[in-house]
Amino acid sequence: MALTAARTPPGVLELLPLDQIAFQDMLDTIRRSFERFGFLPVETPVMELTDILLTKEGGETERQVYFVQSTGNLGKDGTPEMALRFDLTVPLARYVAEHEHQLNFPFRRYQMQRVYRGERQQRGRFREFYQCDIDVIGKDSLSIRYDAELPAVIYQVFRDLKIGPFTIQLNNRKLLRGFFENLGQSDAQRQALILREIDKLDKVGTDKVAESLRGGDFGLSGDDVAKILAFVQTRSAGHDDAIAKLDALGSGSDAFDEGIAELREVLTLIRALGVPEAYYALNLSIARGLDYYTGTVYETHLLEHPQIGSICSGGRYENLAGHYTKSHLPGVGISIGATRLYWQLREAGLIGTGTSTVQVLVTQMSDEELPRYLAIASELRQAGINTEVVLDGGKLARQFKYAEKAGIAFAIVVGSDEIAKDTVIIKDLRRREQFDVARAELVKALRVEIEQAQAMGPARTTESP
């Protein structure tokens, strides 16, 4: 019988165990940071009813959705009843609308689950990936103060991940809308097209973008183009500079003035929340999609690796669940694409292999003494030490090699001499050292060794042949 080649589908991230541990460590760090700010966990089904899932976007999003259909319905015509979620926002909207009367508002939730999207196959793009979202949802209203809290969460997350200096860049969609209104460009679709061109600044340069905006598709005057480019290239360096640049914008339409006032309050509260000024700045080119966000918007960039792009983004929206309820449920949220972030950090050398969750391997010197080895392992586990036992024997050198390849830092050896002396050997596989301890002192001695090993960093592993 011909064998089927074992292969993973394109667009998924499948890791070896120690890399999976590193990825899980990253997720755990993000989760701890979310919980530190009082966010509560929520999970929603991987599948949603199609009529629920596709009410928000349609168009391009619908072309990327994976529909789900049971084999019993394969012969039926029409759209499948269910589809895999393509983000966590639509499921959140449905969840809040459905459970509105059971939730406590403002509702603070975090959600860390896989989503599915029919991305075009290319390096670093994923069809199955983790998103890590937090949102604060209000009932009828939500204070702008929550918009300032989320950068403090972002700062906590990426400081704890220890991936280098970063900047949380802020803008306000009201300010953007008001700016274009002041130029006589009030149509939202036209604003979106102009901003799409502006997004090309880093790729094609100022001259090319200016030429496009003056061209036939837009026909903007040279004066308006100059004003637009000057506005969107506004950046700040430090808190006082950000406030000064807002003051220098002057006044305009109601939306323009409201956007400035909201940004000023958000910046003031970010500083009050303890975020160092080197970690946040104005960037008036950020838009985050004109059809969704309505106020504050965020992007987070690594200073030493700008090619990675935004590693965390989000913003304020006014009507989260308008498709599902007549209640007014404004909110503000951020999202971290954890799978892509992990892949990018690993490619950039900012994240390494994880440390095995197995701390100790109890080796086997004799089949007759297996009950003794099992008793040692049981004692270590009861003491909170993750322990594996060699159950099928073999040469001791092979057992050590197994432990090294698996990333296990310590091995326990008990032979006839050790039994006679009531001692055990602790072998440090990192440093190629070993020493005897009294059997009764094993747990205490191992705890000291494990603490020292953790301070040294990840265990050395042997490469696969």
GUNU-905195 format. One record per residue (C-alpha): residue number from 1; residue in three letters; y, z, x. Coordinates in steps of 0.25 Angstrom, whole numbers, always signed. Layout:
[NUM Ala [Y Z X]];
...
This chain:
[1 Met [+0 +0 +0]];
[2 Ala [+14 -4 +5]];
[3 Leu [+23 +8 +8]];
[4 Thr [+37 +9 +2]];
[5 Ala [+47 +11 +13]];
[6 Ala [+53 +25 +12]];
[7 Arg [+68 +23 +10]];
[8 Thr [+80 +30 +4]];
[9 Pro [+89 +23 -6]];
[10 Pro [+102 +18 -1]];
[11 Gly [+114 +27 -3]];
[12 Val [+107 +41 -2]];
[13 Leu [+108 +51 +9]];
[14 Glu [+94 +57 +13]];
[15 Leu [+94 +66 +24]];
[16 Leu [+84 +73 +34]];
[17 Pro [+82 +88 +32]];
[18 Leu [+92 +93 +42]];
[19 Asp [+103 +83 +38]];
[20 Gln [+100 +87 +23]];
[21 Ile [+103 +102 +27]];
[22 Ala [+116 +97 +33]];
[23 Phe [+120 +90 +20]];
[24 Gln [+115 +102 +12]];
[25 Asp [+124 +111 +21]];
[26 Met [+136 +103 +18]];
[27 Leu [+133 +104 +3]];
[28 Asp [+131 +119 +4]];
[29 Thr [+145 +120 +11]];
[30 Ile [+152 +112 +1]];
[31 Arg [+145 +120 -10]];
[32 Arg [+149 +134 -4]];
[33 Ser [+163 +129 -3]];
[34 Phe [+164 +125 -17]];
[35 Glu [+158 +138 -22]];
[36 Arg [+168 +146 -13]];
[37 Phe [+179 +141 -22]];
[38 Gly [+172 +145 -35]];
[39 Phe [+166 +131 -39]];
[40 Leu [+153 +132 -47]];
[41 Pro [+141 +123 -46]];
[42 Val [+138 +112 -56]];
[43 Glu [+127 +102 -57]];
[44 Thr [+126 +90 -66]];
[45 Pro [+114 +80 -68]];
[46 Val [+112 +69 -59]];
[47 Met [+112 +60 -71]];
[48 Glu [+123 +59 -82]];
[49 Leu [+122 +51 -95]];
[50 Thr [+128 +37 -93]];
[51 Asp [+139 +38 -103]];
[52 Ile [+144 +51 -97]];
[53 Leu [+143 +47 -83]];
[54 Leu [+150 +33 -84]];
[55 Thr [+162 +38 -93]];
[56 Lys [+171 +41 -81]];
[57 Glu [+171 +29 -72]];
[58 Gly [+163 +17 -76]];
[59 Gly [+166 +4 -68]];
[60 Glu [+162 +5 -54]];
[61 Thr [+156 +19 -56]];
[62 Glu [+147 +14 -66]];
[63 Arg [+142 +3 -56]];
[64 Gln [+138 +14 -47]];
[65 Val [+130 +23 -57]];
[66 Tyr [+115 +25 -56]];
[67 Phe [+110 +24 -70]];
[68 Val [+97 +32 -73]];
[69 Gln [+87 +27 -83]];
[70 Ser [+73 +32 -86]];
[71 Thr [+61 +23 -84]];
[72 Gly [+59 +25 -99]];
[73 Asn [+72 +18 -102]];
[74 Leu [+71 +7 -92]];
[75 Gly [+69 -4 -102]];
[76 Lys [+81 +0 -111]];
[77 Asp [+94 -7 -110]];
[78 Gly [+108 -1 -108]];
[79 Thr [+114 +9 -99]];
[80 Pro [+105 +20 -94]];
[81 Glu [+108 +34 -101]];
[82 Met [+110 +41 -88]];
[83 Ala [+116 +39 -74]];
[84 Leu [+117 +46 -61]];
[85 Arg [+130 +53 -58]];
[86 Phe [+140 +46 -49]];
[87 Asp [+149 +58 -46]];
[88 Leu [+150 +72 -51]];
[89 Thr [+163 +71 -58]];
[90 Val [+158 +64 -71]];
[91 Pro [+146 +74 -72]];
[92 Leu [+156 +85 -70]];
[93 Ala [+165 +80 -81]];
[94 Arg [+153 +79 -91]];
[95 Tyr [+149 +93 -87]];
[96 Val [+162 +99 -89]];
[97 Ala [+164 +92 -103]];
[98 Glu [+150 +96 -107]];
[99 His [+151 +111 -103]];
[100 Glu [+166 +113 -105]];
[101 His [+164 +125 -114]];
[102 Gln [+155 +132 -105]];
[103 Leu [+163 +130 -92]];
[104 Asn [+173 +139 -86]];
[105 Phe [+187 +132 -83]];
[106 Pro [+192 +129 -73]];
[107 Phe [+178 +124 -70]];
[108 Arg [+175 +124 -55]];
[109 Arg [+162 +116 -52]];
[110 Tyr [+156 +111 -39]];
[111 Gln [+145 +100 -40]];
[112 Met [+136 +95 -28]];
[113 Gln [+127 +85 -33]];
[114 Arg [+122 +70 -30]];
[115 Val [+129 +59 -37]];
[116 Tyr [+124 +44 -37]];
[117 Arg [+132 +32 -35]];
[118 Gly [+128 +17 -33]];
[119 Glu [+137 +15 -20]];
[120 Arg [+136 +2 -13]];
[121 Gln [+126 +5 -1]];
[122 Gln [+134 +7 +12]];
[123 Arg [+134 +18 +23]];
[124 Gly [+138 +31 +19]];
[125 Arg [+139 +28 +4]];
[126 Phe [+129 +35 -5]];
[127 Arg [+123 +33 -19]];
[128 Glu [+118 +47 -20]];
[129 Phe [+127 +58 -14]];
[130 Tyr [+131 +72 -16]];
[131 Gln [+145 +75 -22]];
[132 Cys [+151 +89 -21]];
[133 Asp [+162 +91 -31]];
[134 Ile [+170 +102 -36]];
[135 Asp [+180 +102 -48]];
[136 Val [+188 +112 -56]];
[137 Ile [+189 +108 -70]];
[138 Gly [+200 +114 -80]];
[139 Lys [+201 +115 -95]];
[140 Asp [+213 +108 -100]];
[141 Ser [+221 +110 -87]];
[142 Leu [+218 +113 -72]];
[143 Ser [+228 +119 -62]];
[144 Ile [+233 +111 -50]];
[145 Arg [+229 +123 -42]];
[146 Tyr [+214 +118 -43]];
[147 Asp [+218 +105 -36]];
[148 Ala [+222 +114 -24]];
[149 Glu [+209 +122 -24]];
[150 Leu [+200 +110 -21]];
[151 Pro [+206 +107 -7]];
[152 Ala [+203 +121 -4]];
[153 Val [+189 +118 -7]];
[154 Ile [+189 +105 +1]];
[155 Tyr [+194 +113 +13]];
[156 Gln [+183 +124 +11]];
[157 Val [+172 +113 +10]];
[158 Phe [+176 +105 +22]];
[159 Arg [+180 +116 +31]];
[160 Asp [+166 +122 +28]];
[161 Leu [+159 +109 +31]];
[162 Lys [+166 +109 +45]];
[163 Ile [+167 +94 +46]];
[164 Gly [+181 +94 +53]];
[165 Pro [+196 +93 +49]];
[166 Phe [+199 +87 +35]];
[167 Thr [+211 +85 +26]];
[168 Ile [+211 +86 +11]];
[169 Gln [+221 +76 +6]];
[170 Leu [+228 +77 -7]];
[171 Asn [+236 +69 -17]];
[172 Asn [+239 +69 -31]];
[173 Arg [+236 +57 -41]];
[174 Lys [+249 +61 -49]];
[175 Leu [+257 +59 -37]];
[176 Leu [+251 +45 -35]];
[177 Arg [+252 +41 -49]];
[178 Gly [+267 +46 -49]];
[179 Phe [+270 +38 -36]];
[180 Phe [+265 +25 -42]];
[181 Glu [+272 +27 -55]];
[182 Asn [+285 +29 -47]];
[183 Leu [+282 +15 -41]];
[184 Gly [+280 +9 -55]];
[185 Gln [+265 +9 -53]];
[186 Ser [+260 +16 -65]];
[187 Asp [+247 +9 -68]];
[188 Ala [+235 +18 -64]];
[189 Gln [+227 +6 -60]];
[190 Arg [+237 -1 -52]];
[191 Gln [+239 +13 -45]];
[192 Ala [+224 +13 -42]];
[193 Leu [+225 -1 -36]];
[194 Ile [+237 +3 -27]];
[195 Leu [+230 +15 -22]];
[196 Arg [+217 +7 -19]];
[197 Glu [+225 -1 -10]];
[198 Ile [+231 +11 -3]];
[199 Asp [+217 +17 -1]];
[200 Lys [+216 +5 +9]];
[201 Leu [+227 +10 +18]];
[202 Asp [+217 +16 +29]];
[203 Lys [+209 +4 +29]];
[204 Val [+218 -8 +29]];
[205 Gly [+232 -1 +33]];
[206 Thr [+245 +0 +27]];
[207 Asp [+250 -14 +28]];
[208 Lys [+238 -20 +21]];
[209 Val [+239 -10 +9]];
[210 Ala [+254 -13 +8]];
[211 Glu [+251 -28 +8]];
[212 Ser [+241 -26 -3]];
[213 Leu [+250 -18 -11]];
[214 Arg [+261 -28 -10]];
[215 Gly [+252 -40 -13]];
[216 Gly [+248 -47 -26]];
[217 Asp [+239 -36 -32]];
[218 Phe [+250 -26 -32]];
[219 Gly [+263 -32 -29]];
[220 Leu [+270 -19 -25]];
[221 Ser [+283 -20 -18]];
[222 Gly [+285 -17 -4]];
[223 Asp [+293 -4 -7]];
[224 Asp [+282 +1 -16]];
[225 Val [+271 -2 -6]];
[226 Ala [+279 +6 +4]];
[227 Lys [+281 +18 -5]];
[228 Ile [+266 +18 -9]];
[229 Leu [+261 +17 +6]];
[230 Ala [+271 +28 +10]];
[231 Phe [+266 +37 -2]];
[232 Val [+251 +36 +0]];
[233 Gln [+252 +38 +15]];
[234 Thr [+259 +52 +13]];
[235 Arg [+251 +62 +20]];
[236 Ser [+254 +76 +24]];
[237 Ala [+251 +85 +36]];
[238 Gly [+251 +99 +32]];
[239 His [+255 +107 +20]];
[240 Asp [+270 +107 +21]];
[241 Asp [+270 +92 +24]];
[242 Ala [+262 +89 +12]];
[243 Ile [+272 +97 +3]];
[244 Ala [+284 +90 +10]];
[245 Lys [+278 +76 +8]];
[246 Leu [+276 +79 -7]];
[247 Asp [+291 +84 -8]];
[248 Ala [+295 +71 -1]];
[249 Leu [+289 +62 -12]];
[250 Gly [+300 +66 -21]];
[251 Ser [+298 +65 -36]];
[252 Gly [+294 +54 -46]];
[253 Ser [+286 +53 -59]];
[254 Asp [+280 +65 -66]];
[255 Ala [+266 +62 -60]];
[256 Phe [+272 +60 -46]];
[257 Asp [+279 +74 -47]];
[258 Glu [+267 +81 -53]];
[259 Gly [+258 +75 -42]];
[260 Ile [+268 +81 -31]];
[261 Ala [+268 +94 -38]];
[262 Glu [+253 +95 -39]];
[263 Leu [+251 +91 -24]];
[264 Arg [+261 +102 -20]];
[265 Glu [+254 +113 -28]];
[266 Val [+240 +108 -23]];
[267 Leu [+245 +108 -8]];
[268 Thr [+251 +122 -9]];
[269 Leu [+239 +128 -15]];
[270 Ile [+230 +121 -5]];
[271 Arg [+237 +129 +6]];
[272 Ala [+236 +142 -3]];
[273 Leu [+221 +140 -4]];
[274 Gly [+220 +141 +12]];
[275 Val [+218 +126 +15]];
[276 Pro [+224 +123 +29]];
[277 Glu [+235 +113 +28]];
[278 Ala [+228 +104 +38]];
[279 Tyr [+217 +102 +28]];
[280 Tyr [+225 +96 +16]];
[281 Ala [+236 +85 +15]];
[282 Leu [+243 +75 +6]];
[283 Asn [+238 +61 +6]];
[284 Leu [+245 +53 -5]];
[285 Ser [+235 +41 -4]];
[286 Ile [+224 +49 -11]];
[287 Ala [+221 +44 -25]];
[288 Arg [+206 +47 -28]];
[289 Gly [+205 +37 -39]];
[290 Leu [+216 +35 -50]];
[291 Asp [+207 +36 -62]];
[292 Tyr [+202 +50 -60]];
[293 Tyr [+211 +60 -52]];
[294 Thr [+224 +64 -58]];
[295 Gly [+230 +74 -48]];
[296 Thr [+227 +80 -35]];
[297 Val [+217 +72 -27]];
[298 Tyr [+210 +75 -13]];
[299 Glu [+203 +68 -2]];
[300 Thr [+197 +75 +11]];
[301 His [+196 +68 +24]];
[302 Leu [+190 +72 +38]];
[303 Leu [+202 +71 +48]];
[304 Glu [+193 +67 +59]];
[305 His [+184 +57 +51]];
[306 Pro [+193 +50 +42]];
[307 Gln [+183 +38 +41]];
[308 Ile [+175 +48 +32]];
[309 Gly [+185 +47 +21]];
[310 Ser [+187 +58 +10]];
[311 Ile [+176 +68 +11]];
[312 Cys [+181 +76 -2]];
[313 Ser [+190 +71 -13]];
[314 Gly [+194 +74 -27]];
[315 Gly [+206 +78 -36]];
[316 Arg [+211 +82 -50]];
[317 Tyr [+208 +75 -63]];
[318 Glu [+213 +78 -77]];
[319 Asn [+202 +75 -86]];
[320 Leu [+188 +77 -81]];
[321 Ala [+180 +76 -93]];
[322 Gly [+188 +67 -102]];
[323 His [+176 +58 -105]];
[324 Tyr [+168 +70 -111]];
[325 Thr [+178 +80 -117]];
[326 Lys [+191 +80 -123]];
[327 Ser [+194 +93 -115]];
[328 His [+204 +91 -104]];
[329 Leu [+197 +95 -91]];
[330 Pro [+205 +93 -78]];
[331 Gly [+200 +95 -65]];
[332 Val [+200 +94 -50]];
[333 Gly [+189 +91 -40]];
[334 Ile [+184 +86 -27]];
[335 Ser [+171 +79 -22]];
[336 Ile [+164 +79 -9]];
[337 Gly [+154 +67 -7]];
[338 Ala [+144 +76 +1]];
[339 Thr [+134 +65 +4]];
[340 Arg [+144 +56 +10]];
[341 Leu [+151 +67 +16]];
[342 Tyr [+139 +72 +23]];
[343 Trp [+135 +58 +28]];
[344 Gln [+149 +55 +33]];
[345 Leu [+150 +68 +41]];
[346 Arg [+136 +66 +47]];
[347 Glu [+140 +52 +51]];
[348 Ala [+153 +58 +57]];
[349 Gly [+145 +68 +65]];
[350 Leu [+152 +80 +57]];
[351 Ile [+139 +85 +51]];
[352 Gly [+125 +87 +58]];
[353 Thr [+111 +90 +55]];
[354 Gly [+109 +103 +47]];
[355 Thr [+101 +115 +52]];
[356 Ser [+87 +117 +46]];
[357 Thr [+86 +127 +35]];
[358 Val [+73 +131 +41]];
[359 Gln [+76 +142 +51]];
[360 Val [+63 +146 +57]];
[361 Leu [+49 +140 +59]];
[362 Val [+37 +149 +60]];
[363 Thr [+27 +142 +68]];
[364 Gln [+12 +143 +67]];
[365 Met [+4 +147 +80]];
[366 Ser [-9 +150 +72]];
[367 Asp [-15 +146 +59]];
[368 Glu [-21 +160 +58]];
[369 Glu [-7 +166 +59]];
[370 Leu [-1 +158 +48]];
[371 Pro [+1 +170 +39]];
[372 Arg [+9 +177 +50]];
[373 Tyr [+18 +165 +51]];
[374 Leu [+20 +164 +36]];
[375 Ala [+23 +179 +36]];
[376 Ile [+34 +177 +46]];
[377 Ala [+40 +165 +38]];
[378 Ser [+40 +174 +26]];
[379 Glu [+47 +185 +33]];
[380 Leu [+58 +175 +38]];
[381 Arg [+60 +169 +25]];
[382 Gln [+61 +183 +18]];
[383 Ala [+72 +185 +29]];
[384 Gly [+80 +173 +24]];
[385 Ile [+75 +164 +36]];
[386 Asn [+71 +150 +32]];
[387 Thr [+57 +148 +38]];
[388 Glu [+46 +138 +39]];
[389 Val [+32 +140 +44]];
[390 Val [+23 +130 +51]];
[391 Leu [+11 +130 +42]];
[392 Asp [+2 +120 +49]];
[393 Gly [+2 +124 +64]];
[394 Gly [+2 +115 +76]];
[395 Lys [+7 +116 +90]];
[396 Leu [+19 +125 +91]];
[397 Ala [+27 +114 +98]];
[398 Arg [+26 +105 +86]];
[399 Gln [+30 +117 +77]];
[400 Phe [+43 +119 +86]];
[401 Lys [+46 +104 +85]];
[402 Tyr [+44 +104 +70]];
[403 Ala [+54 +115 +70]];
[404 Glu [+64 +108 +79]];
[405 Lys [+64 +95 +71]];
[406 Ala [+66 +103 +58]];
[407 Gly [+78 +110 +64]];
[408 Ile [+72 +124 +63]];
[409 Ala [+78 +133 +74]];
[410 Phe [+68 +144 +75]];
[411 Ala [+53 +145 +76]];
[412 Ile [+44 +157 +75]];
[413 Val [+31 +158 +84]];
[414 Val [+21 +168 +82]];
[415 Gly [+8 +167 +91]];
[416 Ser [-3 +176 +95]];
[417 Asp [+6 +183 +106]];
[418 Glu [+17 +186 +96]];
[419 Ile [+7 +191 +85]];
[420 Ala [+2 +201 +96]];
[421 Lys [+16 +205 +100]];
[422 Asp [+21 +205 +85]];
[423 Thr [+32 +196 +89]];
[424 Val [+37 +181 +86]];
[425 Ile [+43 +170 +94]];
[426 Ile [+57 +165 +89]];
[427 Lys [+59 +151 +95]];
[428 Asp [+73 +145 +94]];
[429 Leu [+70 +130 +94]];
[430 Arg [+85 +127 +97]];
[431 Arg [+86 +134 +110]];
[432 Arg [+71 +133 +114]];
[433 Glu [+70 +148 +115]];
[434 Gln [+61 +158 +110]];
[435 Phe [+59 +173 +110]];
[436 Asp [+50 +184 +104]];
[437 Val [+54 +194 +93]];
[438 Ala [+47 +205 +87]];
[439 Arg [+40 +201 +74]];
[440 Ala [+48 +211 +66]];
[441 Glu [+61 +206 +72]];
[442 Leu [+59 +191 +69]];
[443 Val [+68 +190 +57]];
[444 Lys [+80 +197 +64]];
[445 Ala [+78 +189 +76]];
[446 Leu [+77 +176 +69]];
[447 Arg [+90 +179 +61]];
[448 Val [+98 +181 +74]];
[449 Glu [+92 +168 +79]];
[450 Ile [+95 +160 +66]];
[451 Glu [+110 +165 +66]];
[452 Gln [+112 +161 +81]];
[453 Ala [+105 +147 +78]];
[454 Gln [+115 +145 +66]];
[455 Ala [+127 +148 +75]];
[456 Met [+122 +137 +84]];
[457 Gly [+121 +126 +73]];
[458 Pro [+111 +116 +68]];
[459 Ala [+97 +117 +75]];
[460 Arg [+93 +107 +85]];
[461 Thr [+83 +97 +79]];
[462 Thr [+73 +87 +85]];
[463 Glu [+75 +72 +81]];
[464 Ser [+64 +65 +74]];
[465 Pro [+56 +56 +82]];
